[in-house]
Amino acid sequence: MEALFLVLKSHPGLSVLVCSLLFRVVHRLLQRLPVPKVVRQDDYRSWKWRNLSVSLVHSLLTGTWALTCVVVWPETLSNIHSYHTPLSYLLICVSTGYFVQDAGDIILTGHARGSWEFLLHHALVIWCFLYALYTQLYVAGAVIALFVEVNSVTLHLRLMLKLSGSQSSSMFQINKLANLFTYITFRLSTQFYLTWYIVNNYSWLDHGGYFLVTMVAMNIMILIYFYRLLRADFFSHSKSYMGQNGMHNNNSKRFLSE
């Protein structure tokens, strides 16, 4: 592990590129899995399903990995600025590679305009993670930030269930509640903890201003999305727009991203 760590530290950019290519391989392999008929019949749904499948793999992997790092090395929570281990550094390499791959997938398939929020999110994450990899600072903070991937598991499942027209299924209802719980516990709490840490230690943190601006932007984005989530899943006053299969009659892309 130490030898691998030295290689990663010596060539962080190349390490991220390799991880990005590995996620592209995962993307190709997942295409061999069966896909719901309603998804196969629509080009946008087909692309979105493939994209979400890779995202789900990333969330399952990195969310579990991040939690394990904190359980095994509790100092990760308190020494956000300078603490890291070879495994936590590798985690950030892997995750950065995913975000680069996903941004490339969105842009190269012509979905950038409709997915600009995701691209903005990815850009903010990539620059923070690359800073951590090149300076070896804030690696612990990046690990904690990946707690949000626990919630991303239920978020991705939610969208995949909507893509397949399964909003009326018991699985969607269960996932809806699990998504609300993990959103508050792992996404909102994580973001606000990191923001508090930066504000509380702002006077001595390296480039604290840049990270504070980034965190504020991210906080605004997750609060807006949380509002959309609550409105769509818990405070929808009318279901007249839903067809018998639980899907929008106008097949809107916005519906599939909320």
C-alpha positions as MATLAB code, in Angstrom:
seq = 'MEALFLVLKSHPGLSVLVCSLLFRVVHRLLQRLPVPKVVRQDDYRSWKWRNLSVSLVHSLLTGTWALTCVVVWPETLSNIHSYHTPLSYLLICVSTGYFVQDAGDIILTGHARGSWEFLLHHALVIWCFLYALYTQLYVAGAVIALFVEVNSVTLHLRLMLKLSGSQSSSMFQINKLANLFTYITFRLSTQFYLTWYIVNNYSWLDHGGYFLVTMVAMNIMILIYFYRLLRADFFSHSKSYMGQNGMHNNNSKRFLSE';
ca = [
       0.000    0.000    0.000;
       2.833    2.403    0.805;
       4.381    1.837   -2.628;
       1.016    2.541   -4.292;
       0.604    5.632   -2.128;
       3.972    6.982   -3.306;
       2.974    6.454   -6.929;
      -0.379    8.189   -6.401;
       1.246   11.168   -4.678;
       3.870   11.472   -7.389;
       1.347   11.464  -10.239;
      -2.098   12.533   -8.922;
      -3.312   13.738  -12.313;
      -2.396   10.472  -14.029;
      -3.938    8.507  -11.142;
      -7.229   10.357  -11.594;
      -7.137    9.695  -15.349;
      -6.619    5.959  -14.755;
      -9.535    5.878  -12.305;
     -11.674    7.757  -14.808;
     -10.896    5.155  -17.483;
     -11.749    2.361  -15.045;
     -15.176    3.882  -14.466;
     -15.581    4.064  -18.232;
     -14.923    0.322  -18.330;
     -17.581   -0.118  -15.644;
     -19.929    1.925  -17.833;
     -19.372   -0.473  -20.737;
     -19.811   -3.580  -18.581;
     -23.070   -2.340  -17.074;
     -24.563   -2.025  -20.561;
     -24.716   -5.820  -20.652;
     -27.258   -5.924  -17.831;
     -30.999   -6.118  -18.632;
     -32.884   -2.819  -18.855;
     -36.642   -2.197  -18.381;
     -38.554   -2.085  -21.661;
     -39.871    1.439  -21.086;
     -36.276    2.616  -20.686;
     -35.026    0.909  -23.856;
     -37.738    2.581  -25.942;
     -36.487    6.112  -25.288;
     -32.997    7.410  -26.104;
     -32.859    9.872  -23.232;
     -34.072    7.299  -20.701;
     -31.554    4.776  -22.002;
     -28.672    7.208  -21.588;
     -29.889    8.335  -18.179;
     -30.224    4.730  -16.992;
     -26.652    3.916  -18.036;
     -25.372    7.102  -16.457;
     -27.193    6.445  -13.182;
     -25.995    2.836  -13.107;
     -22.371    3.979  -13.026;
     -23.235    6.646  -10.462;
     -24.856    4.005   -8.264;
     -21.713    1.866   -8.366;
     -19.630    4.912   -7.401;
     -21.956    5.805   -4.527;
     -22.025    2.274   -3.121;
     -18.244    2.036   -3.315;
     -17.171    5.466   -2.078;
     -19.929    5.951    0.508;
     -18.984    2.692    2.221;
     -15.285    3.455    1.819;
     -15.616    6.930    3.369;
     -17.545    5.654    6.388;
     -14.969    2.892    6.879;
     -12.110    5.419    6.828;
     -13.740    7.433    9.602;
     -14.543    4.365   11.716;
     -10.997    3.000   11.428;
      -9.265    6.396   11.663;
     -11.480    8.705   13.822;
      -8.946   11.535   13.533;
     -10.345   12.066   10.033;
     -13.314   13.864   11.604;
     -11.317   16.282   13.724;
      -8.187   16.987   11.669;
      -9.813   17.877    8.375;
      -6.970   20.119    7.270;
      -3.932   17.843    7.270;
      -4.783   14.262    8.262;
      -4.935   11.465    5.723;
      -3.984    7.834    5.193;
      -2.981    5.975    2.015;
      -6.490    4.485    1.755;
      -8.205    7.848    2.170;
      -5.916    9.393   -0.456;
      -6.722    6.518   -2.829;
     -10.425    7.054   -2.163;
     -10.194   10.658   -3.339;
      -8.296    9.568   -6.477;
     -11.012    7.050   -7.294;
     -13.866    9.456   -6.642;
     -12.278   12.283   -8.638;
     -11.859    9.860  -11.524;
     -15.574    9.102  -11.401;
     -16.586   12.773  -11.467;
     -14.274   13.426  -14.428;
     -15.762   10.418  -16.259;
     -19.328   11.452  -15.474;
     -18.762   15.046  -16.593;
     -17.241   13.734  -19.814;
     -20.199   11.409  -20.355;
     -22.677   14.264  -19.922;
     -20.796   16.609  -22.264;
     -19.798   14.142  -24.985;
     -23.293   12.657  -25.273;
     -24.824   16.102  -25.820;
     -26.686   16.402  -22.509;
     -24.702   19.301  -21.051;
     -27.454   21.889  -21.500;
     -30.060   19.852  -19.656;
     -27.617   18.733  -16.983;
     -25.844   22.004  -16.210;
     -26.579   21.676  -12.483;
     -24.741   18.356  -12.380;
     -21.824   19.824  -14.317;
     -21.584   22.767  -11.922;
     -21.626   20.374   -8.972;
     -18.968   18.186  -10.603;
     -16.745   21.185  -11.372;
     -16.852   22.321   -7.737;
     -16.092   18.825   -6.471;
     -13.298   18.178   -8.971;
     -11.404   21.359   -8.168;
     -11.622   20.721   -4.411;
     -10.549   17.099   -4.764;
      -7.691   17.917   -7.120;
      -6.471   20.565   -4.695;
      -6.471   17.934   -1.945;
      -4.602   15.430   -4.121;
      -1.916   17.855   -5.285;
      -1.326   19.571   -1.924;
      -2.179   16.606    0.341;
      -4.268   19.025    2.402;
      -7.994   18.645    3.162;
      -7.941   14.957    2.145;
      -9.838   14.168    5.354;
     -12.355   16.870    4.433;
     -12.846   15.271    1.033;
     -13.398   11.894    2.705;
     -16.072   13.402    4.962;
     -17.655   15.102    1.951;
     -18.117   11.660    0.423;
     -20.548   10.783    3.225;
     -23.115   12.342    0.891;
     -22.694    9.315   -1.371;
     -24.674    7.272    1.157;
     -27.628    9.474    0.282;
     -26.716    9.351   -3.400;
     -27.488    5.622   -3.359;
     -31.149    6.308   -2.577;
     -31.224    9.353   -4.864;
     -30.004    7.293   -7.814;
     -32.430    4.475   -7.008;
     -35.247    7.019   -6.873;
     -34.471    8.324  -10.347;
     -34.029    4.825  -11.763;
     -37.419    3.813  -10.373;
     -38.942    6.898  -11.991;
     -37.256    6.071  -15.278;
     -38.860    2.627  -15.196;
     -42.282    4.072  -14.281;
     -42.372    2.474  -10.818;
     -43.520    5.455   -8.739;
     -46.522    3.542   -7.450;
     -44.489    0.536   -6.319;
     -43.844   -0.287   -2.664;
     -40.112   -0.131   -3.348;
     -40.424    3.493   -4.459;
     -42.368    4.354   -1.291;
     -39.782    2.690    0.950;
     -36.913    4.309   -0.925;
     -38.672    7.682   -0.669;
     -38.529    7.529    3.133;
     -34.979    6.166    3.156;
     -33.970    8.960    0.787;
     -35.400   11.613    3.102;
     -33.589   10.115    6.103;
     -30.217    9.821    4.347;
     -30.567   13.271    2.778;
     -30.824   14.862    6.216;
     -28.364   12.554    7.971;
     -25.619   12.211    5.387;
     -25.999   15.094    2.931;
     -27.265   18.127    4.847;
     -25.433   17.250    8.050;
     -22.168   16.597    6.223;
     -22.302   19.818    4.243;
     -23.137   21.920    7.283;
     -20.420   20.269    9.389;
     -17.788   21.054    6.772;
     -19.081   24.617    6.452;
     -18.934   25.045   10.239;
     -15.371   23.713   10.303;
     -14.219   26.183    7.645;
     -15.933   29.148    9.315;
     -14.658   28.179   12.769;
     -11.063   27.765   11.559;
     -11.095   30.285    8.743;
      -8.269   32.444   10.140;
      -5.562   29.825    9.636;
      -6.854   27.509    6.899;
      -5.018   27.465    3.577;
      -7.184   29.099    0.885;
     -10.090   29.117    3.310;
     -11.926   31.747    1.272;
     -12.052   29.595   -1.850;
     -13.360   26.615    0.076;
     -15.910   28.697    1.950;
     -17.313   30.100   -1.296;
     -17.442   26.581   -2.726;
     -19.243   25.228    0.327;
     -21.778   28.067    0.311;
     -22.502   27.405   -3.373;
     -22.895   23.690   -2.675;
     -25.158   24.393    0.309;
     -27.440   26.556   -1.798;
     -27.645   23.826   -4.426;
     -28.486   21.030   -1.968;
     -31.119   23.151   -0.208;
     -32.806   23.946   -3.524;
     -32.735   20.291   -4.473;
     -34.069   19.327   -1.020;
     -37.004   21.674   -1.569;
     -37.674   20.090   -4.980;
     -37.447   16.643   -3.433;
     -39.938   17.428   -0.674;
     -42.305   19.081   -3.127;
     -42.187   16.178   -5.578;
     -42.312   13.273   -3.113;
     -44.273   14.552   -0.124;
     -46.228   17.689   -1.035;
     -47.559   16.960   -4.489;
     -51.178   18.230   -4.379;
     -52.280   16.719   -7.645;
     -51.579   13.482   -9.441;
     -53.696   14.338  -12.456;
     -50.563   14.687  -14.545;
     -49.621   11.068  -13.900;
     -50.553    8.323  -16.310;
     -51.638    4.863  -15.271;
     -48.040    3.681  -15.316;
     -47.006    6.522  -12.994;
     -45.193    8.529  -15.637;
     -45.595   12.039  -16.929;
     -47.698   12.249  -20.026;
     -45.289   14.745  -21.572;
     -42.254   12.558  -20.780;
     -40.386   15.633  -19.553;
     -36.700   15.432  -18.795;
     -37.147   17.746  -15.836;
     -39.475   15.199  -14.243;
     -36.770   12.563  -14.570;
     -34.196   14.730  -12.822;
     -36.260   15.692   -9.799;
];
